[in-house]
Amino acid sequence: NAGVTQTPKFRILKIGQSMTLQCTQDMNHNYMYWYRQDPGMGLKLIYYSVGAGITDKGEVPNGYNVSRSTTEDFPLRLELAAPSQTSVYFCASSTSRNPAQETQYFGPGTRLLVL
Amino acid sequence: AQSVTQLGSHVSVSEGALVLLRCNYSSSVPPYLFWYVQYPNQGLQLLLKYTTGATLVKGINGFEAEFKKSETSFHLTKPSAHMSDAAEYFCAVRGRGGGFKTIFGAGTRLFVKA
């Protein structure tokens, strides 16, 4: 199993540009998550999904959109990039919403710089 | 509202010395508690978690943590540090209400000196 994979690893965007961060998992997990990690800060939840076709906002959803057309893929879309979106983005997946049962598996991250 | 505080953004120990990384939480009800490790250019990896039952939790790579309700703490320890333990460590909490929100601490970077 490759686990959770993310592309690209690094990207520089100009203000106002758009891009999609890709996330794929091959573990058949229903639950998937997008987090951002700012320097010196812990991770913050952007969006999550409980299964194909079902997504919901997390703690910091503004400026982002997601879709979940398949179990495997959970892309994150930035429509109008802003400097405040400079961050490292992590995708994660898990088998259950119950922390007593679940382990979240994280991808290696996408480093995004908006100039 | 829940919160997590990790005391010390950087901790430096000598190889073979005790590792102690501190985490305190704020929650009206004892939450689920986690420790994650992040190696350079990698995603987070779960070290251990407390859900219920025994308050001393053992994790991977020789780490353990003790849930102390009276102190609202969940400190991470390892008796003897290895060079390979150098990484960033995150404490996290999630409420028991069934939601998806996990609150992460700001992280503690562990340096191990030879």
Contacts between the chains, C-beta under 8 A, distances in Angstrom:
chain1	res1	chain2	res2	distance
A	4	B	43	7.1
A	33	B	100	7.6
A	40	B	9	7.0
A	40	B	106	5.9
A	40	B	107	7.6
A	41	B	106	5.6
A	41	B	107	7.9
A	42	B	4	7.2
A	42	B	90	5.9
A	42	B	92	7.2
A	42	B	103	7.4
A	42	B	104	2.8
A	42	B	105	5.2
A	42	B	106	5.4
A	42	B	107	6.3
A	43	B	44	7.3
A	43	B	90	7.4
A	43	B	102	7.7
A	43	B	104	4.6
A	44	B	104	7.5
A	45	B	100	6.9
A	45	B	101	6.2
A	45	B	102	6.8
A	48	B	100	5.2
A	56	B	100	7.8
A	58	B	100	7.0
A	58	B	101	7.0
A	59	B	101	6.3
A	90	B	43	5.5
A	90	B	44	7.0
A	92	B	43	7.4
A	92	B	44	7.8
A	97	B	98	7.1
A	97	B	100	6.6
A	99	B	32	4.1
A	99	B	34	7.7
A	99	B	49	6.8
A	99	B	51	6.2
A	99	B	94	5.3
A	100	B	32	7.2
A	100	B	51	4.0
A	100	B	52	6.9
A	103	B	46	5.2
A	104	B	44	7.7
A	104	B	46	6.9
A	105	B	43	7.9
A	106	B	43	3.0
A	106	B	44	4.6
A	106	B	45	7.1
A	107	B	43	5.1
A	108	B	41	6.7
A	108	B	42	5.5
A	108	B	43	5.2
A	109	B	41	7.5
A	109	B	42	7.6
A	109	B	43	5.8
